[in-house]
């Protein structure tokens, strides 16, 4: 079998079908994974088209296959903007999904309480609520999904993707990157610890993570 030749590059619109497939493979419990395929593609299309968002893929050039991807944004509220841009397809997908399976019922019910939080304007940083996490002295960017297909795991590929996107966001002007992962996602926790991120579990069962820009990184105001 021919050894894969992997390269990192920007995500393109023609990648969306395969990116959606990798998303569903890696996140079978995601609300997108059990609802309409168009939602997954629209979510990642937004990450490509927004001028202040970044999306990268790791491509196997031997067969033009997407091995993994990662997404980040310099402006918070990515998911809120997504829901506001696609209210009808989101509502339709949820209603349709409720008639499809018990799994979708469970997925929707466990997440429905988040809707109010998504549309509600934030009054303070999630890092300034007295949980011993130091405030950032500059712009904060959001590190969102990172996924590597199971066929390409175990070779440091997740590390390469995360490090590459981290560098892009810092170079764009972020003073701090932040995100969150499930408390039981041990593999991702180990990955970000290896990358130098700080992790702290919250009361609601999530692990928030953050990393500040190295001093040597050039200063640049975000777009």
Order of alpha helices (4+ residues) and beta strands (2+ residues): beta-alpha-alpha-beta-beta-alpha-alpha-alpha-alpha-beta-alpha-beta-alpha-beta-beta
